[in-house]
Amino acid sequence: MNLSLALALALAPVALLSVILRMLLRRPNLIQGDARPALILAAHPDDCVIVAGAYAIFAHSAGCKVRVAYLTCGAAAPDLPRAKTRRLEAYAAWATLAIPPEDIVFLDLAEHALSADSSWSASDRNRARMWLLDLMQKMPSGGAVFLPAPGESHVDHRALRQLALEAWKLSERVDLCFLESPEYNDYLSVLQAPEKVLATLIKAIPGLSFWGQWRGRLGRQPWAGFAAGGPFWELPPSKARLEKRQDLLRAFASENGELLVRLFGGFERYRPLRDADTGLRDEPPSGYLYLGQYHRGVSAILVLVVFAESVGLLAAVASSAVLRWLQGAPWMRTAVLGVAIGAFVLGSRPRIMLDTRMFYWALAGGAILAGVGAL
């Protein structure tokens, strides 16, 4: 391997190493001081616990008032059985903390599918904005308001964030503390959520049999992470609070409570917002490139490049070793090139993950290098 190729291959790993070192230097901030009265803004029932269930438990145990506001009815219309069931689940879940029904409020807008276009009219949105404004104006001084983080995949989550920030701007309540929290998104960044980037790569490797075991040991879905910004905030660890939060998630049985615990039961993280204008500018998150079903930051793209380089080098070294062992037998060289062509064809199939495509093509490239004697 010549020097120029070696240097080219080293650039991405060195850059990625600097990103990883920066990530290791980041530390989460623990929320210190007394609990605040809380207003949890949720697009749907069960979002409330995912976004701020732990803080609600923390605040209520300290004697602070907790209100939960749902933008939608949890179904296409409030008179549907699904909407009625989800409403009752919300009441029952929060009743375990002795939060009365009058502090659980619904605007009852229609729920949308994950990637659907919003059907809300301008009148619906203005009604929602004024409803949120009224909730904020009734907050005690110094209260905490929780809302979705930027970059959420669900259209209702994004709409709630925008409407809440617009209402905050109208309220002029500079005494309130606004905290954003991610639920699920398609943003990949080593700085923000390294575990999520690693999980994406592991899923990309065909036939990786221990993937399910790795997830089982992990015990939960990798954290979605913030799309941008500094270190997150979290409450001091508490096993009792975590278990109570998981019980709240289980109360939403219509959404598969055990699945909610598996996906979201292990963590809850926030980040404070400086002001409404800054929050509105953060949507959509900047600094990402949409590649292969994900928005990827520079660090995630570096991971993908290093992944492809590593697969290609391993394939080349393994193929070269086999050829040397068989003393360059012509049939073996043909077999190696056949494997390379097969890997390239597999990687060219439609509708496969970009990461899997990179795996196959890197495998093909490494085998071809060995087969033609480039290494």
C-alpha positions in Angstrom: 0.0 0.0 0.0 1.6 3.3 -1.0 2.0 6.2 1.3 -0.6 8.5 -0.3 -3.3 5.8 0.1 -2.3 5.2 3.7 -2.6 8.9 4.5 -6.0 9.2 2.7 -7.3 6.3 4.7 -6.0 7.8 8.0 -7.7 11.2 7.5 -11.2 10.1 8.5 -10.2 8.0 11.5 -8.1 10.9 12.9 -10.9 13.3 12.4 -13.4 10.9 14.0 -11.0 10.5 17.0 -11.0 14.2 17.6 -14.9 14.1 17.6 -14.9 11.2 20.1 -12.4 13.0 22.4 -14.7 16.0 22.4 -17.6 13.8 23.1 -15.9 12.2 26.1 -15.1 15.7 27.5 -18.8 16.6 27.6 -20.6 15.8 30.8 -24.4 16.1 31.5 -25.5 18.8 33.8 -27.4 17.7 36.9 -30.5 19.7 37.8 -29.8 21.3 41.1 -32.0 23.1 43.6 -35.6 22.9 44.5 -38.3 21.5 42.2 -40.5 23.9 40.2 -44.2 23.8 39.4 -44.4 22.0 36.0 -46.5 22.3 32.9 -45.9 19.4 30.5 -46.9 20.0 26.9 -47.6 16.8 25.0 -48.8 16.1 21.5 -50.4 12.8 22.5 -51.2 10.8 25.6 -48.0 8.9 26.6 -45.7 11.6 25.2 -46.2 13.3 28.5 -44.3 10.6 30.4 -41.6 10.2 27.8 -40.9 14.0 27.8 -41.1 14.8 31.5 -42.5 12.0 33.6 -39.5 11.9 35.9 -39.6 15.6 36.5 -43.4 15.4 37.2 -42.6 12.8 39.9 -39.8 14.9 41.3 -42.0 18.1 41.4 -45.0 16.4 42.8 -43.1 14.7 45.6 -41.8 18.2 46.5 -45.3 19.5 46.8 -45.3 21.5 43.5 -48.3 21.7 41.2 -48.1 19.6 38.0 -50.3 20.2 35.0 -50.4 18.1 31.8 -51.7 19.5 28.5 -52.4 17.4 25.4 -52.6 19.1 22.1 -54.5 16.3 20.4 -57.2 13.8 21.4 -54.9 10.9 20.5 -57.0 9.8 17.6 -58.5 11.2 14.4 -61.5 12.6 16.4 -62.3 13.0 20.1 -65.5 10.9 19.9 -63.7 7.8 18.6 -63.1 4.8 21.0 -59.4 5.1 20.7 -59.5 8.8 21.9 -61.7 7.9 24.8 -59.5 5.1 25.8 -56.3 7.2 25.7 -58.0 10.0 27.7 -59.0 7.5 30.5 -55.4 6.1 30.5 -54.0 9.6 30.9 -56.3 10.3 33.9 -55.5 6.9 35.4 -51.8 7.3 35.0 -51.6 10.7 36.6 -54.0 9.6 39.4 -51.3 7.4 40.7 -49.5 10.6 41.6 -52.7 12.1 43.0 -52.8 14.7 40.2 -56.5 15.6 39.8 -58.4 15.3 36.5 -58.8 19.1 36.3 -55.0 19.4 35.9 -55.1 17.0 32.9 -56.4 19.0 29.9 -57.0 18.3 26.2 -57.4 20.6 23.3 -58.7 17.6 21.2 -57.2 18.5 17.9 -56.9 15.5 15.4 -53.9 13.3 15.7 -51.9 12.6 12.5 -49.8 9.7 11.3 -46.1 10.0 11.8 -45.2 11.4 8.4 -48.5 12.8 7.3 -49.2 16.4 6.3 -51.0 18.4 9.0 -54.7 18.8 8.4 -55.1 21.6 11.0 -56.5 24.8 9.7 -55.2 28.2 10.5 -58.1 28.6 12.9 -57.1 25.3 14.6 -53.5 26.5 15.0 -54.6 29.9 16.3 -56.9 28.2 18.8 -54.1 26.0 20.0 -51.7 29.0 20.3 -54.2 30.9 22.4 -54.9 27.8 24.5 -51.2 27.3 25.2 -50.8 31.0 26.0 -53.6 30.8 28.6 -51.9 27.8 30.2 -48.6 29.7 30.4 -50.2 32.8 31.8 -51.7 30.7 34.6 -48.3 29.2 35.5 -46.9 30.1 39.0 -43.8 32.3 38.9 -40.6 30.5 38.2 -42.4 27.4 36.8 -41.0 24.9 34.3 -42.6 24.3 30.9 -41.6 21.1 29.0 -42.0 20.8 25.2 -40.6 18.7 22.3 -37.0 19.3 21.1 -36.2 20.4 17.6 -36.0 17.8 14.8 -38.8 15.5 16.0 -40.0 13.0 13.4 -43.7 13.3 14.2 -45.5 16.2 12.6 -47.6 16.8 15.7 -44.5 17.1 17.9 -43.0 19.7 15.6 -46.3 21.6 15.5 -46.6 21.6 19.2 -43.1 23.0 19.6 -43.7 25.8 17.2 -47.1 26.8 18.7 -45.7 26.6 22.2 -42.8 28.8 21.4 -45.0 31.3 19.7 -47.3 31.3 22.7 -44.3 31.9 25.0 -43.2 34.8 22.9 -46.7 36.3 23.3 -46.8 35.6 27.0 -43.7 37.6 27.7 -43.2 35.3 30.7 -39.4 35.7 31.2 -39.7 34.1 34.7 -40.6 30.7 33.3 -38.0 28.0 32.6 -38.6 26.3 29.2 -37.0 22.8 28.9 -37.0 20.8 25.6 -36.8 17.1 25.5 -36.3 14.7 22.5 -38.6 11.7 21.9 -37.6 10.3 18.5 -35.9 11.7 15.5 -33.8 10.7 12.5 -30.7 12.8 13.4 -27.4 11.0 13.8 -24.5 12.7 15.6 -21.7 11.1 17.6 -21.5 14.2 19.8 -25.2 14.1 20.7 -26.1 10.4 20.8 -23.1 8.1 20.1 -25.0 4.9 21.1 -27.7 5.6 18.4 -25.0 6.0 15.7 -23.4 2.7 16.8 -26.8 0.9 16.8 -27.4 2.1 13.3 -24.2 0.7 12.1 -24.7 -2.6 13.9 -28.1 -3.0 12.2 -26.5 -2.4 8.8 -24.2 -5.4 9.0 -26.0 -8.4 7.4 -26.3 -11.5 9.5 -24.9 -10.0 12.7 -26.5 -12.5 14.9 -25.7 -10.9 18.2 -27.6 -7.7 17.4 -30.6 -8.9 19.3 -28.4 -10.0 22.2 -26.6 -6.6 22.3 -30.0 -4.8 22.4 -31.1 -7.2 25.1 -28.1 -6.5 27.3 -28.7 -2.8 26.6 -32.2 -3.2 27.9 -33.6 -0.2 26.0 -33.7 1.7 22.7 -30.7 4.0 22.2 -31.5 7.5 23.2 -32.7 9.7 20.3 -30.5 12.6 21.4 -30.7 16.3 20.7 -30.0 17.3 17.1 -27.6 20.1 18.2 -26.5 22.2 21.1 -24.5 21.7 24.3 -24.7 19.0 27.0 -28.1 17.8 28.2 -29.5 18.2 31.7 -30.9 15.4 33.8 -32.2 14.8 37.3 -29.9 13.1 39.9 -30.2 9.3 39.6 -33.0 7.7 41.5 -34.0 4.1 41.2 -37.4 4.7 42.9 -38.2 7.6 40.5 -37.2 5.6 37.5 -39.4 2.7 38.5 -42.3 5.0 39.1 -41.8 6.6 35.7 -41.9 3.1 34.1 -45.1 2.4 35.9 -46.6 5.6 34.4 -45.5 4.4 30.9 -47.2 1.0 31.5 -50.4 2.8 32.3 -50.8 3.6 28.5 -51.7 0.0 27.7 -53.4 0.9 24.4 -49.9 2.0 23.1 -48.3 -1.2 24.4 -47.0 0.0 27.8 -44.2 -2.6 28.0 -42.9 -1.5 24.6 -42.9 2.1 25.8 -40.8 1.0 28.8 -38.4 -0.8 26.5 -38.1 2.1 24.2 -38.2 5.1 26.5 -38.1 3.8 30.1 -34.4 4.2 30.9 -33.7 7.9 30.6 -35.2 11.4 30.5 -33.1 14.3 29.5 -33.7 18.0 28.9 -32.1 21.2 27.8 -33.1 24.8 28.7 -34.2 27.2 26.1 -32.8 30.7 26.2 -35.7 32.4 24.5 -38.6 31.8 22.1 -36.9 33.3 19.0 -33.8 31.1 19.5 -36.0 28.0 19.8 -37.9 28.9 16.7 -34.7 29.3 14.7 -33.6 25.8 15.8 -36.2 24.2 13.6 -35.2 22.5 11.5 -31.8 21.7 13.0 -28.9 22.8 10.8 -25.6 21.2 10.0 -27.0 17.9 8.8 -27.1 16.2 5.4 -30.0 13.8 4.6 -28.4 10.5 3.5 -30.0 7.1 3.5 -33.1 7.7 5.6 -31.2 9.7 8.3 -30.1 13.3 8.8 -26.3 12.8 9.4 -24.0 15.3 11.0 -20.3 15.5 10.1 -19.4 13.1 12.9 -21.9 10.5 11.7 -20.6 10.8 8.1 -17.1 10.3 9.4 -18.3 7.1 11.2 -19.8 5.9 8.0 -16.5 6.6 6.1 -14.4 4.8 8.7 -16.9 1.9 8.7 -16.5 1.5 4.9 -12.7 1.9 5.0 -12.5 -0.8 7.8 -14.7 -3.3 5.9 -12.8 -2.7 2.7 -9.4 -3.1 4.4 -10.4 -6.2 6.2 -11.8 -7.7 2.9 -8.6 -6.8 1.1 -6.3 -8.2 3.8 -8.3 -11.4 4.1 -8.5 -11.9 0.3 -4.8 -11.2 -0.1 -3.9 -13.7 2.7 -6.0 -16.4 1.0 -4.4 -15.8 -2.3 -0.9 -15.9 -0.9 -1.7 -19.1 1.0 -2.8 -20.7 -2.3 0.1 -19.2 -4.1 -2.1 -17.0 -6.3 -3.9 -19.9 -7.9 -5.9 -18.5 -11.0 -9.1 -20.2 -9.9 -8.9 -18.6 -6.5 -8.3 -15.2 -7.9 -11.4 -15.7 -10.1 -13.4 -16.8 -6.9 -12.3 -13.7 -5.1 -13.4 -11.5 -8.0 -16.7 -13.4 -8.1 -17.3 -12.7 -4.4 -16.6 -9.0 -5.1 -19.1 -8.9 -8.0 -21.7 -10.7 -5.8 -21.2 -8.2 -3.0 -21.5 -5.3 -5.4 -24.8 -6.7 -6.8 -26.2 -7.2 -3.2 -25.3 -3.7 -2.4 -27.0 -2.4 -5.5 -30.4 -3.7 -4.5 -33.1 -1.1 -4.1 -34.6 -0.1 -0.8 -31.7 -1.2 1.4 -30.1 1.0 4.1 -27.3 3.2 2.9 -25.1 1.8 5.7 -25.7 -1.8 4.4 -25.0 -0.7 0.9 -21.7 0.8 2.0 -20.9 -2.5 3.8 -21.4 -4.5 0.6 -19.6 -2.1 -1.7 -16.7 -1.7 0.6 -16.5 -5.5 0.8 -16.5 -5.6 -3.0 -13.8 -2.9 -3.3 -11.5 -4.6 -0.9 -11.9 -8.0 -2.6 -11.3 -6.4 -6.0 -8.1 -4.7 -4.8 -6.8 -8.0 -3.6 -8.0 -9.9 -6.7 -6.2 -7.6 -9.2 -3.0 -7.6 -7.0 -3.2 -3.9 -5.9 -2.2 -4.9 -2.4 
